[in-house]
Structures are given as C-alpha cells and as structure tokens.
Amino acid sequence: MASNAIELPSGSVPLERTAQADRSFHRLAFLATLLAVVSAMAATCCTIRLASIGHPVGFPAPSPAGVCALALVAIGLAALVSHALSRPLYGLVTRLERSQSDGSWTADFPEDSATREVNLLAAAINRAANAVTHSNERLDQAVLDFVDTMAQALDARDPCTAGHSQRVSEYATAIAVTMGMAPSEIETIREGARLHDIGKIGISDSLLRKPASLTAQEYETIKAHAQIGRRFLERMAAFERYLPFAELHHEDFDGHGYPHGLKGDQVPLAVRIVRVADVFDALTTDRSYRQAVSPDRAFEMISAHAGTKFDPAVVRALRTTMGAAAPVCEAAPQAIGCVPQV
C-alpha cells in the first residue's frame, strides 16, 4: 500500500527539511482546494443547466472568457486557502526545529494563529513541554541527591576526611565565582567537586588510612582511584559532565600528573580549579600521616607550585578568594616545601 507521508532527505539540515515539508504541504493543500473549488463550480453549473431544461430560453453555453474567469477564481481561492492552512503549520514546525537545534524545549509555542487545529496542536505541544520540564527537574534533583549520598558515603570511611568533598566543593565554587565563570559552569563545578574522589570507594581502607608513607606499589594503587572514579560514573549518563573531575583532578599544569600526563589547557579549567581546592583542603585538615597547616601556610605551599602543579591563574584566584597575602610564585617548590598528593 502506498504511503501518503512526505519523504524528507536524511542529510538536510533542520530548516531545509522544514522548508521542503512546508512546500510539499502547501502544494497538497493547493491541489486539494483547487479540486474542491472546481468540483463545486461544476456542480453549480450542472444544477443551473438542469434547472433550465424545459424552459423557452435555453441555458446559454459558457463563453471562453467566462471559463477563464471561473478558472482564475478557482485558482485564486485555492491559493488563499492553501496559504491560510500551511503558514500556521509552517510556523509551528519551524519552532519545533529550532527547539531541536537549541537542545531546549520550552512551553512557548504560539496558540494565536487563525487556524483552530494548529492552535490545538500548539497547546498539546506546550503541555508536553511542561511535562518534560517537570520530569527533568525531578530527575536533576534525584541526581543531586545521589551525589550527596555518594559524597557522604565516601567521607564517612575515614574520620580524617569527613566533610572533605563538601569543603572542596565550597572552595572550588568560591574560586570559580572569583574568576567570573558562568552560573552553569559554577554549578557543574559545585557538584563535580563533590565527586572528584569517588574512585576511592574502590581503594582499601588500609591504604587510605595508612599513617606511614606509602610504598611505590601502594602509591600506584592509590593513583588508580582516578580511573576507577571515571569507570564508576560513566555507567550513568546523567554524570557524564562530572567525568573529568573524577579522572583528571591529579593532572599537573606542567604535564607531570596522572593518569594521562595532560598539560595546561588540556585539562578543563573547572578541573584545574578543583585541583587547587582539593589540595588546599587537604593541607588545612588533619590526615592520618600529618597534621594540618594554617591557611596562610597552605597558600604559601600551593603558591610555590604555581606553574608546575597548579594553574597560576587559579592560584591567584585562590589568593583573592581567601584573602591571602603571600605572593604567587611561578614554580619554586624547593623554596617552601612539597605539596602532598591527596
């Protein structure tokens, strides 16, 4: 059985497909209206002709000019009707295509066209858009709740790191605000920072709480938490934007970090911010292998590694955010001391 659907080329861009669909619908509407008008006129002529049978004066034969006039009237009526039918629908489809290309679907489809059916369709689309928006909001809240649960479960494994993920999130968010990042980026940093150490769920407590220095083999095991975190989060599509935080928060600005040895801008700015916030919190809290240092001392130690371990711009933003007075050095770790891996 033949299909009446309009075939659209798969390789066309959205607006080209919309324009082709509109032209096809316009032609169909024109032909259908023209056929209806011609049929109505023919039926009228036949009725008048039949009514004249038997009368003294016969029904006059139509002149060529009259036939042309009737044809022009039919074509004009068909064009007007097809235009009135197709234009509101074209506007609706164009709005849908724009929503698809923007990646957003909002309930703002106009419901004031001259065609009642198009208005009903627009109203139905608006109701669907509202339902999708509400569903997405509930899903986003569920994701955030899950982030909270995971961060709390991670921090609860060791009294020394209790609240670490939340504090890193707060520090990183403050730095991002100082650097003038967009609200959407700040929100991603806020949540991504809380998940940066999620891979440590796969590391044994004996290593995480070891009071002495780690052996080379133990350190390699600890380092695996970056890729464990990525593998854990990538199973859920909702956490895709947080993957760099889990995997790359130990990459150094000079390319000597892990797991990939990325350098400079190869690491997203958001992750470079979390890197600094992570170390700052680690230095200012007690750990099983050392005691906390003061915020000023922590900033001095981080500043000494600006340009090697840390992005200098992020270190300067930390100084502004924390109100530290120490200058930002451009890589002189031997002058102040080592920054521990955390």
N, C-alpha and C positions, 0 to 999 in steps of 0.2 A: 504493500500500500504506500503510495507516495506521501511524503511529508509536506505540510504547508509551512514548516518552520523556515525562518530566514537563515541561510548559512552564512556565517561570518568567518573570514580568514583568520586563522590562529596567529599569524605573525603580525597582525596590525596592532598599532598602539591603541589604547583605550578610546581616545577621541575619534580616531579614524573609524574604529568599529561602530561607535555611536553614530557618526555621520552616515555611514553606509546603511545601518539599520533604519535610520530616520528616512533616508531616501527610498529605501525599499517599502517601508510602511506608507510613506507619502504616495508612492506610485500605486500601491494596492488600494489605498483609500480613494485616490482619484478615479481609478478604473471602476471600483465598486459604485461610487457615487454617480459617475457618468452613466453606467449601465442602468442604475435605478432611475435617473432623470429621463434618459431616452425611453425606457420602458413605460414610464408614467406618461410621457408625451404621446407615445404611440398608442397607449390605451385610451387616452383622451380623444385623439384623432379618430380612432375606430368607433368610439362611442358616439361622437358627433356625426360620423358618417352613417352609422346605422340608424341614428335618430332621424336623419334626413330622407331615408328611403320611403317612398310613397308620397312625398310632398311634391307640389308642382315644380318648385325650384330645386334642382338637384344640388348636391354638395359640391362646391367648386373644387377643382383639382388644385393642389398646392403648387404655387409658383416656385421656381428655383431660388428666388430671393427669400421667400418665406422659409424654405427648407434650410437655407444657410443661416437665417436669423435664429431658427429653432436650434440648430446645431451649436451656434455660438452661445446661446443661452444655456444649453445643456453643459457645454464645456466650462463656462464661467461658474455655474452653480457647483459643478463637480470640483473645480479648483478651490473655491471658497470653503466648501465642506471638508475637503481633504486637508486643507491647511489648518482649519479650526480643530480637526481631530488630531493631527500629527504634532503640531507645535507644542502643546502642553506635555505630551508624552515625551517629545524630544528633550524638553527642559528637565523632566524628571529623570530620564536615563542619563543625561549629561551630569546631573548632580550625583547620581549613583556612581558613575565612572570616576568623578572627581574624588568622592569618598574613598573609592578603592585605591586610587593612586596615592592619596594622602595617608592611607592607613588608619583613618579615623571615620567613625560612623556616628554622627550626631543627629538628634531628632529635630532637624530644622528644614525638612522638605516642605516647600510651599504648598498650601492647601487652598489657594485662592484662584485657581485657573477657571476658565469659562466652561470647562468640561467636568461634569459631576463625577464621572467614573475615574478620571485622573485624580481628582481630589480625594476620592475614597481610597485609591491606591496609595497616594502620598500619606494619608492618615494611617494606613496599615503599616507602611514603612516606618513612620515615626514611632508607632507603638513598638514595633520590633526593635528599633534602635534604642529606645528607652529600656526595654527588657535586657538587651545585650549589655548596655552600660551598667545596669544594676548588677547583672551577673558578674561582669568583670570586676566591679568594685568589691563584691563579696569574695571573688577569687583572689584579688590582690590582698585583701585583709587576711585571708587564710594563709597566703604565702608569708606575710609578715609575722603572723602568729607562729608559723613553723620556724621562721628564722629565730624568733625569740626563744623558742623551745630548744633548738639546736645549740644556740649560743649559751644558754643557761646549763644545758647538759654538759657541754664541753668545759665550761668554767668550774662546774661542781666537782670535777675529777680531782682537782688539786686546790687546797685552801690558798696556796700562794698565788694562784692565777684567778681566783674568784673575782668576777667583775671585769676581767681584762678585756674581753671582747666589747663590752659596753663602753668602757673608758676609751678604748681605741676608736670606737665609732664617734664618740663625742669630740675627741681631739681632732680626728680627721675631718669631721663636719665643720668644726670651727676654722681649721686651716683652709678648707675649700671656700668657706664664706669670705675669709680674708682675701683669697685670691680671686674673688669675684666670679666664681663659677655659676652656671645657670642652675636654677632651682631643681630641675630634673636631674642634673648631674650630681648635685649635692645630696639629693635623696638616694640616688644609687650608691654613692659613697657611704652614706649613713648605714644602709643595710649591708652593703658588700663588706664593710669593715667588720661587721659583727660575725661574718662568716669566714674571715680570712684564715683562721686557724682550724677550720672544721676538719681538715685532714688528720689532725692529731687524735681524732677518735680512733684511727687505725694504728696508733702507736701505743706500746705498752706503758702502764703506769710506772714500772720500774725505771724506764728511761726518762720519762717526763719528770719524775720526782727525784732523780739521782742527785745526791748532794755533792758529789765529786765531779771532776772534769770527765767529759765523755771520751771514750777511745775513738780512734779513727773510724772503726766499723760502726760503733754506736752513733756517731755523728752522721754517717751516711744513712743510717736507718731513720734518724730524726728528719733528715733532709727530704726523705720520701713523702713526708706529710703534705708537701705542696701538690704533688701529682695525685696523691690519694684524695685530697680535697676536690680536685678537678673531677676525678672519676666519680666521686660521690655526688657532686652537684649536677653533672651533665646528664644524669639519668632523668632529670626533671626539667622540662622545657622552661618552666617559669623561672629557673635560676640561671639561665644562660648568661644574662648580663653580669652575674656575680662570679663567673668562672675565672676571669683574670685576677680577682682579689685572692682567691684560694690558691691559684697556681703560681702567680708571679710576685708575691709580696716579699720574696727574698732575692729578687734580681737587683744587682747593684748598678748605680748610674754609670760606672766605668766598664761594665760588662763582665765583672768577675763574680757575680752572684750565681744563684742556682734557681731553677733546674736547667735553664737553657742558655745562660750567659748572655742575656739580652742587654743592650746598651742604650742609654739615653732615651730618646723618644720611641724606641722600640717597645718600651714599657708604657702603658697608658698613664697619663698624668694622674688620674684618680688612684691608681695603684701606687704610684710614687708618693702620693700624699699619705696613703695608709702605711706605707713602709716607714716613713718618719714617725707617724703617730704610734705605730707599733713599738718601735724601739724606745721612744720617749716614755711610754707607759712601763715598758719592761725595766728601764733604768730606775724609774721612780717608785717601784714597788719591790718588796722583799721577794726573793726567789730562794729555792732550796739550796742554791750554790753560792749566793751572795746576798748582801743587804742592799737596801735601796739607797740611792743617792738623792741629793736635793734637786729640785727642778733646775736651778741655775747650773749646777754641775752637769746634769743630764744634757742641758742645751750646749754647754761647752764641748762635751764629748761628741755630740751629734754634729756640731759646727765644724769640729776638726776633720770630719769625714765628708763635708760638703764638696761635691765634685768627684768623689770616689764612690762611696757607698750611696750617698744621697744627692738628690737634685738640689743644687744651690738655691733655686727659686723657692722650693718648698721649705727649705731650712730658713730662709729669710721670712717666709710667711709664718713659720712657727715662732720665730722671734717676735714678730709683730703681734701674733695671737696671744702668746704667753707673756709678753712684756719683758722678755729677757734683754739684758744689757750687753751681753757678750757679743763681739763681732763675729760675723760669719767668715770662717777661714775657707780657703779653696784647696783643701787636701793637705793636711799636715798632721796625720794621725799620731805620729811619734811624739808630737809636742805635748799632747794632753793624755792620751790613753786610748785603749781599744774599746770599740763598741761591740758588746757581745751579740752573738746570734741568738734570736729569740723565736 
